[in-house]
Amino acid sequence: MAAGLSQNATTVPVGAVRIQIAAGTGTARTTSLISIPLLDKVTGNVTSIGRISSLTSNTITIANASWSPGYLSNATYPHYVRFLSGNASGLMLLISTSVSNSNNTFTINSDDANAVDLLSLGIQTGANGDIVEIYPCETLNSFFGNSTVMGGSSASNSDNIRIQNLNGSWSTYYFNTSLNRWARSTIGNPDATNVPLRPYLGIAFDRLANSSLSLIVTGEVPYGQYRAIVKNSSSSLISTFWPANLTLSQMGFSAIPGWASSTNPNSADKVIIGSKSYFFDGTNWRRHSIGNPIENPTVAFGSALRINRISNDSTGYSLALSNSPY
């Protein structure tokens, strides 16, 4: 990463984790829901940490940042911001590369900005402003490379990577061996080399190859808090984020304002882990199956969760808070 705002006072732990991708059959795909459980390590000993001096609904200014103008606008090396203090602590937002970010101000990606209005979060600015950190964001190419997945001449004969945006839309990507690059599965197969993989969103890996795949992920161990962005209606694919196994109760979904809890599963919001669905009855998590038994299942690190909400608020989003489990 380029010149940062302050020197780390302590050493951030660095580690490695293994994520397993289930084998397909060669003719049919098997889906593994995964996420990136470690933060991309910044280069050198400098980290881009600073105090927010001012903001708008979709921009953040750090008065003494002194980035090279346009540094945060390089689509080849996207970044995201993570709040380290205040009411938004743990929230992560992608920085837009489609605008000319300045030497001290950056704009939030439109998909994220449509979900979260910075002015609505009670963020502090000025001399006592909240602290944020800038991290490099993995891309399809930097995370998967050109040989990890099974590529092909089209999406139909390749492993597929599907990403659900915060607005609920899905995009499918694959490594095109004819073009020798990542491509989006749509008319013209547009270049997807630099599509960012946000650590707060889940990834659906549809494996066609008839062998399992083991991904080794390295990076910094996150700390503090995590605020997942969840749609108030329909479906969201959420990263579990922490590089540790958690129980469902530790993920904080039942504390979301407006979360539909009920003893009747048909009237409750759901969390889906693998093929199993769970709902909160107001006191306990229960599995949506015969008898609706009380369960508090373990959520594996490096995985992702489906959240299905029954609210009629089709435009809103909420934040689910979970604290560091270590």
C-alpha positions as CSV (number, residue, x, y, z in Angstrom):
1,M,0.0,0.0,0.0
2,A,1.1,3.6,-0.6
3,A,2.2,6.0,2.0
4,G,-0.1,5.7,5.0
5,L,-1.3,8.0,7.8
6,S,0.4,6.6,10.8
7,Q,2.9,3.9,11.9
8,N,1.5,0.8,13.5
9,A,2.1,0.9,17.3
10,T,1.7,-2.8,17.6
11,T,2.2,-5.8,15.4
12,V,-1.0,-7.1,13.8
13,P,-1.1,-10.9,13.8
14,V,-0.7,-12.5,10.4
15,G,-1.8,-16.0,9.6
16,A,-3.1,-18.5,7.1
17,V,-6.3,-20.5,6.8
18,R,-7.5,-23.2,4.5
19,I,-10.9,-23.1,2.7
20,Q,-12.3,-26.2,1.1
21,I,-14.2,-26.2,-2.1
22,A,-16.4,-29.3,-2.7
23,A,-15.9,-31.2,-6.0
24,G,-18.4,-31.1,-8.8
25,T,-19.1,-34.1,-11.0
26,G,-17.5,-32.9,-14.2
27,T,-21.0,-32.4,-15.7
28,A,-22.8,-30.8,-12.7
29,R,-21.7,-28.2,-10.3
30,T,-21.5,-28.3,-6.5
31,T,-21.8,-24.9,-4.7
32,S,-19.6,-23.9,-1.8
33,L,-20.5,-20.6,0.0
34,I,-17.2,-19.0,1.1
35,S,-15.7,-15.7,2.3
36,I,-12.3,-14.2,2.8
37,P,-11.5,-14.5,6.5
38,L,-8.2,-12.6,6.6
39,L,-7.5,-9.0,5.6
40,D,-5.0,-8.4,2.8
41,K,-1.8,-7.3,4.4
42,V,-0.5,-3.8,3.5
43,T,3.0,-3.5,2.1
44,G,5.8,-2.6,4.4
45,N,5.3,-1.4,7.9
46,V,2.9,1.5,7.1
47,T,-0.8,1.3,7.4
48,S,-3.4,3.9,6.2
49,I,-5.1,4.8,9.5
50,G,-6.6,8.2,10.1
51,R,-9.2,10.2,11.8
52,I,-12.2,11.4,9.8
53,S,-12.2,15.2,9.5
54,S,-15.4,15.5,7.5
55,L,-17.9,13.4,5.4
56,T,-20.9,13.5,3.2
57,S,-23.4,10.8,2.5
58,N,-20.9,9.0,0.4
59,T,-17.5,10.6,0.8
60,I,-14.9,10.6,3.6
61,T,-12.1,13.2,4.1
62,I,-9.0,12.6,6.2
63,A,-7.3,15.9,6.3
64,N,-3.7,14.7,6.7
65,A,-3.9,11.7,4.4
66,S,-1.6,13.0,1.6
67,W,-2.3,10.1,-0.7
68,S,-1.0,10.5,-4.2
69,P,-4.0,12.0,-6.2
70,G,-5.8,9.2,-7.8
71,Y,-4.1,6.5,-5.8
72,L,-7.5,5.2,-4.5
73,S,-8.9,5.4,-8.0
74,N,-6.8,2.7,-9.5
75,A,-9.2,-0.1,-10.6
76,T,-6.3,-2.6,-10.7
77,Y,-5.7,-2.1,-7.0
78,P,-9.1,-1.5,-5.4
79,H,-9.4,-0.6,-1.7
80,Y,-12.1,-0.6,1.0
81,V,-12.4,1.4,4.2
82,R,-13.0,-0.2,7.6
83,F,-14.3,1.8,10.6
84,L,-12.2,1.1,13.8
85,S,-14.1,3.3,16.3
86,G,-17.5,4.9,16.9
87,N,-21.0,4.0,16.0
88,A,-20.0,2.5,12.7
89,S,-17.1,0.4,14.1
90,G,-16.6,-2.8,12.1
91,L,-18.4,-1.5,9.0
92,M,-16.6,-2.0,5.7
93,L,-17.3,-0.2,2.5
94,L,-15.7,-0.4,-1.0
95,I,-14.0,2.7,-2.3
96,S,-15.1,3.7,-5.8
97,T,-12.5,3.6,-8.5
98,S,-14.8,5.2,-11.1
99,V,-14.2,8.7,-9.7
100,S,-11.1,10.8,-9.2
101,N,-10.4,10.4,-5.5
102,S,-8.1,13.2,-4.2
103,N,-5.1,13.2,-1.9
104,N,-7.4,13.2,1.2
105,T,-10.9,12.4,0.1
106,F,-12.5,9.3,-1.3
107,T,-15.9,8.3,-2.6
108,I,-17.8,5.1,-1.6
109,N,-18.7,2.7,-4.3
110,S,-22.3,3.3,-5.5
111,D,-23.6,-0.2,-4.5
112,D,-22.4,0.4,-1.0
113,A,-23.4,4.0,-0.8
114,N,-27.0,3.1,-1.9
115,A,-27.1,0.7,1.1
116,V,-25.5,2.9,3.7
117,D,-25.8,6.6,4.1
118,L,-22.7,7.8,6.1
119,L,-24.6,10.8,7.5
120,S,-27.2,8.4,9.2
121,L,-24.7,6.4,11.2
122,G,-23.7,9.0,13.9
123,I,-20.1,9.1,12.7
124,Q,-17.9,11.6,14.6
125,T,-15.7,14.0,12.6
126,G,-13.1,16.7,13.4
127,A,-10.5,16.6,16.2
128,N,-12.3,13.7,17.9
129,G,-13.4,12.1,14.7
130,D,-13.8,8.3,14.3
131,I,-10.8,6.3,13.1
132,V,-10.8,4.4,9.9
133,E,-8.3,2.2,8.1
134,I,-7.8,1.6,4.4
135,Y,-7.2,-1.9,3.1
136,P,-6.3,-3.3,-0.3
137,C,-9.3,-5.3,-1.6
138,E,-8.8,-8.7,-3.3
139,T,-9.9,-9.1,-6.9
140,L,-10.9,-12.2,-8.9
141,N,-7.5,-12.2,-10.4
142,S,-5.4,-11.5,-7.2
143,F,-7.4,-14.1,-5.1
144,F,-8.0,-16.9,-7.6
145,G,-5.3,-16.3,-10.2
146,N,-5.5,-17.9,-13.6
147,S,-4.8,-21.6,-12.6
148,T,-6.7,-22.2,-9.4
149,V,-10.1,-22.7,-10.9
150,M,-11.2,-24.8,-13.8
151,G,-11.4,-22.4,-16.8
152,G,-13.0,-22.9,-20.1
153,S,-14.1,-21.2,-23.3
154,S,-17.4,-20.2,-21.8
155,A,-19.2,-20.1,-18.4
156,S,-21.0,-23.4,-19.3
157,N,-17.8,-25.5,-19.3
158,S,-16.0,-23.7,-16.4
159,D,-16.1,-23.3,-12.7
160,N,-18.3,-20.3,-11.9
161,I,-17.8,-17.6,-9.3
162,R,-21.1,-15.9,-8.4
163,I,-21.3,-12.7,-6.4
164,Q,-24.4,-11.1,-4.9
165,N,-24.2,-7.4,-4.7
166,L,-25.7,-5.5,-1.8
167,N,-28.6,-4.5,-4.0
168,G,-29.5,-8.1,-4.4
169,S,-28.4,-8.5,-8.0
170,W,-26.1,-11.5,-9.0
171,S,-23.1,-11.6,-11.3
172,T,-21.4,-14.7,-12.6
173,Y,-17.7,-14.9,-13.5
174,Y,-15.4,-17.5,-14.9
175,F,-11.8,-17.8,-16.2
176,N,-12.0,-17.6,-20.0
177,T,-9.2,-19.7,-21.4
178,S,-9.7,-18.4,-24.9
179,L,-9.3,-14.8,-23.7
180,N,-6.8,-15.8,-21.0
181,R,-8.5,-13.6,-18.4
182,W,-11.5,-13.5,-16.0
183,A,-14.7,-12.6,-17.7
184,R,-18.3,-11.9,-16.8
185,S,-20.9,-14.3,-18.1
186,T,-22.9,-11.9,-20.1
187,I,-22.9,-10.6,-23.7
188,G,-19.4,-9.8,-24.9
189,N,-17.8,-11.6,-21.9
190,P,-16.5,-8.2,-20.5
191,D,-13.1,-8.2,-18.7
192,A,-13.6,-9.1,-15.0
193,T,-10.0,-9.3,-14.0
194,N,-10.2,-6.5,-11.4
195,V,-13.7,-7.2,-10.0
196,P,-13.3,-6.7,-6.2
197,L,-14.0,-9.5,-3.7
198,R,-15.4,-7.6,-0.7
199,P,-14.5,-9.4,2.6
200,Y,-18.0,-8.5,4.0
201,L,-19.8,-10.3,1.2
202,G,-20.1,-14.0,0.6
203,I,-18.9,-15.8,-2.6
204,A,-20.7,-18.7,-4.3
205,F,-18.1,-21.0,-5.8
206,D,-19.8,-23.4,-8.3
207,R,-17.3,-26.1,-8.9
208,L,-17.7,-28.1,-12.1
209,A,-14.4,-30.0,-11.9
210,N,-14.7,-33.4,-10.4
211,S,-12.0,-32.8,-7.8
212,S,-12.1,-30.8,-4.5
213,L,-10.1,-27.6,-4.2
214,S,-8.2,-26.3,-1.2
215,L,-7.6,-22.6,-1.0
216,I,-4.9,-21.2,1.2
217,V,-5.7,-17.7,2.4
218,T,-3.0,-15.5,4.1
219,G,-3.3,-12.1,5.6
220,E,-3.9,-10.0,8.8
221,V,-6.1,-11.4,11.5
222,P,-9.1,-8.9,11.9
223,Y,-9.9,-7.6,15.4
224,G,-12.5,-5.4,17.0
225,Q,-16.0,-5.6,15.5
226,Y,-17.8,-6.6,12.3
227,R,-21.0,-5.0,11.0
228,A,-22.6,-7.0,8.2
229,I,-24.9,-5.1,5.8
230,V,-28.2,-7.0,5.5
231,K,-31.1,-6.3,3.2
232,N,-34.4,-5.7,5.1
233,S,-36.2,-7.9,2.7
234,S,-35.5,-10.9,0.4
235,S,-32.0,-12.5,0.4
236,S,-28.4,-11.5,1.3
237,L,-25.2,-13.5,1.1
238,I,-23.1,-12.5,4.1
239,S,-19.5,-13.2,4.9
240,T,-18.8,-14.8,8.3
241,F,-15.7,-12.6,8.3
242,W,-13.9,-13.9,11.4
243,P,-11.1,-16.5,11.0
244,A,-12.7,-18.6,13.7
245,N,-15.7,-20.9,14.1
246,L,-18.7,-19.1,15.6
247,T,-22.1,-20.1,17.0
248,L,-25.0,-18.6,15.2
249,S,-25.9,-16.6,18.3
250,Q,-22.5,-14.8,18.1
251,M,-23.3,-13.5,14.6
252,G,-25.8,-10.9,16.0
253,F,-28.6,-11.3,13.5
254,S,-31.4,-11.6,16.1
255,A,-30.4,-8.1,17.5
256,I,-31.0,-6.4,14.1
257,P,-33.7,-3.8,14.5
258,G,-36.8,-5.2,12.9
259,W,-35.6,-8.8,12.8
260,A,-38.7,-11.0,12.6
261,S,-38.6,-13.4,15.5
262,S,-41.4,-15.9,16.0
263,T,-42.2,-19.3,17.3
264,N,-43.8,-19.9,13.9
265,P,-41.0,-20.4,11.4
266,N,-43.2,-19.2,8.6
267,S,-43.4,-15.8,10.3
268,A,-39.7,-15.5,11.1
269,D,-36.6,-14.3,9.3
270,K,-34.2,-17.2,8.4
271,V,-30.5,-17.8,8.4
272,I,-29.4,-20.6,6.1
273,I,-26.2,-22.5,6.8
274,G,-25.5,-25.0,4.0
275,S,-28.8,-26.7,3.4
276,K,-30.2,-26.1,6.9
277,S,-32.5,-23.2,7.8
278,Y,-32.7,-21.6,11.3
279,F,-35.0,-19.0,12.9
280,F,-35.1,-17.2,16.2
281,D,-38.1,-17.7,18.5
282,G,-37.3,-14.6,20.6
283,T,-35.1,-16.6,23.0
284,N,-33.5,-19.4,21.1
285,W,-32.3,-20.3,17.7
286,R,-34.3,-23.2,16.2
287,R,-33.8,-25.4,13.2
288,H,-36.7,-25.2,10.7
289,S,-37.4,-29.0,10.5
290,I,-39.7,-31.4,12.1
291,G,-40.2,-30.4,15.8
292,N,-38.2,-27.2,15.3
293,P,-35.5,-28.3,17.8
294,I,-33.5,-25.7,19.6
295,E,-30.0,-25.5,18.1
296,N,-27.1,-23.1,18.1
297,P,-25.1,-24.4,15.2
298,T,-21.4,-23.6,14.6
299,V,-20.7,-21.5,11.6
300,A,-17.4,-22.4,10.0
301,F,-14.7,-19.8,9.3
302,G,-14.2,-19.0,5.7
303,S,-17.9,-19.7,4.9
304,A,-20.9,-17.5,4.0
305,L,-24.5,-17.4,5.2
306,R,-27.7,-16.8,3.4
307,I,-30.1,-14.4,5.1
308,N,-33.8,-14.5,4.1
309,R,-35.9,-11.8,5.5
310,I,-39.7,-11.4,5.3
311,S,-40.0,-7.6,5.8
312,N,-41.8,-5.6,3.2
313,D,-39.1,-2.9,3.3
314,S,-37.6,-3.6,-0.1
315,T,-35.3,-0.6,-0.1
316,G,-33.8,-0.6,3.4
317,Y,-30.7,-2.2,4.9
318,S,-29.7,-3.0,8.5
319,L,-26.4,-3.7,10.2
320,A,-25.7,-6.9,12.1
321,L,-23.0,-6.5,14.8
322,S,-20.6,-9.2,16.0
323,N,-17.6,-8.8,18.2
324,S,-14.2,-10.4,17.8
325,P,-14.4,-14.0,19.1
326,Y,-10.8,-14.0,20.3
